[in-house]
C-alpha cells in the first residue's frame, strides 16, 4: 500500500469515500477471503489472489461505481472497505454492495459508508432508487442498512445460504425522495 495521502471525495467525521485503487488489490482480496464475509455474502469458495488481480483490471474499466471506504477518525486515513453501485442506466436505479474488513465491523463505519454512497448515488449519479439483497439471518447488516436509510421491500424465499443452511434474502431499497439528513455532497456547495 502506498504511504501517500489518499484522495477522499466525500467524507463524514468518521468515514470517507475515495477511488477504487489497483494498488489495494491485495487488501481487497484479504478482506474477501475472511470466512465471516464469505458467509455474509453466501459464498462457498475462496478466490485466488491471481484471479482477483485479473478481476480488478476489468472492474476498473467497467461502468459500475466503486469506492474505497476509509476510516478518517485517526491521524491518517486508513482503507477499511469497499462500496459498489451496480447501475441500471435505463431506469436510473442501482444495486448496492458493501464489503468491510473485519477490523472495521461493529463500529458504525458500515452504516456511515452506506449513507455516503447513497448521498453520492442521489446527488452526483442522479439515481432515483438504490436496492440491495441481504441474507435474512444477517441482522446486524439489516440494522446498519436501516440506519443508513434503506427500508424493507420484500423477501426472496430460500434463495441464499447462511452457515450452510438455506435461508431467505431480504430486499431493501432507498429512494432519493426519502434521503434525509446531512449531505456531504451538498455541503460542497454552500448556499449564498
Secondary structure as UniProt FT lines:
FT   STRAND          10..11
FT   STRAND          15..19
FT   HELIX           22..24
FT   HELIX           25..32
FT   HELIX           35..41
FT   HELIX           49..61
FT   STRAND          65..71
FT   STRAND          78..88
FT   TURN            89..92
FT   STRAND          93..100
FT   HELIX           102..104
FT   TURN            105..108
FT   HELIX           109..123
FT   STRAND          129..135
FT   TURN            136..137
FT   HELIX           139..148
FT   STRAND          151..162
FT   TURN            163..164
FT   STRAND          165..175
FT   HELIX           176..178
FT   TURN            184..185
FT   HELIX           186..188
//
